[in-house]
């Protein structure tokens, strides 16, 4: 498991199934008083595999909202996002980015696998 | 878990579910009391996304996902919304039916002028087709709520009286928005919206569980204001129950024919 996702700062975790091969893992705080407050992680299944792979993540660990672009090679990359200094607004911005990018990131990861 | 989808089908399904997902997560974040009730590790699958094909795929996904020890939760609004009264009468609404203004007036007992008022205030905005202004089921709930609020002066319970719906446009939008939002989220039908200090609070049947309200009370500067009025409004369940009562009356008075009833809703005899 990736370093950010394994941290214990967020106390509630659940999954949303988007398709048979795509799901979003959500981790949030039930009483958010300080960051981190959210993690949205896209997880996908590739080829005939039954296991889920982390592909792309939006969170506000490290005190700033950012995206983690994950790679099968382990060379993960961070994209820092504008900080609205409002956790809910940052979360909504992250949602927009996931809506726009989820398919592209899935395809990117799949191409890196091959 | 396999649905044998093409790439474009999977893309469509993912996009529709993502929209529904973010609607749900935003609602949870705005209502921490609900968030705390979700068991950790729950897998959510949507129904009633508004896209029939996606709903069918989500049903298949739910069937394939269920296994011992796995907490799978279906969320969203169903295609049929039913209520059975203790005497056995049953009314079921088809939630994908679009209601013209004339039928809204018959069913909710709002006047056409009141419907136009809500439209003018942008509290309930209809969809337009070639001939008609059409309303969705969630908007029908909003309008029945408005009728109940206007017609019931005894709803306020101890926090002040709002004898008429003298709310500012933005406040009316927020209040009626409660009914549409919580219907679409498919949850907490018995919770009551409480309006005060420019905000709509969600109040559980047992007010002691409404952490959001208690926090809001605690954070208010009571000394700086002469009077703060809080008003409790009907729950979503109260609104739906009234709609079912009204449907039954229309059936009894034969205002609508059997065919019309079946098209709009199903009324089952006791």
Interface residues (C-beta under 8 A of the other chain):
Chain A: X11 X12 X13 X14 X15 X16 X17 X18 X19 X20 X21 X22 X23 X24 X26 X28 X30 X31 X88 X91 X92 X95 X98 X99 X102 X103
Chain B: X1 X2 X3 X5 X10 X11 X13 X14 X15 X17 X18 X19 X21 X22 X24 X25 X26 X28 X29 X32 X35 X36 X38 X40 X41 X42 X43 X44 X45 X46 X57 X58 X61 X64 X65
